[in-house]
Amino acid sequence: MVIVWIGIAVGVLIVIALIMKLMRTPPHAAVTFEQRCKKCGSKTNGLKCPRCDKKPSFGV
């Protein structure tokens, strides 16, 4: 029974910490997603940049 009370207390503390973190975060900064490459600026849709990620081919 004591383990149940300890589990409930830990759960409540975690929920309080997450609510405080949510209150401190600006509304539009919670989820950011970069859709452009930082180096060349081409659209990547969140994937690796096909221009900047190319490896030089051997002998060409």
PyMOL commands that set and color helices and strands:
alter all, ss='L'
color gray80, all
select helices_A, chain A and resi 2-24
alter helices_A, ss='H'
color red, helices_A
deselect
rebuild
show_as cartoon
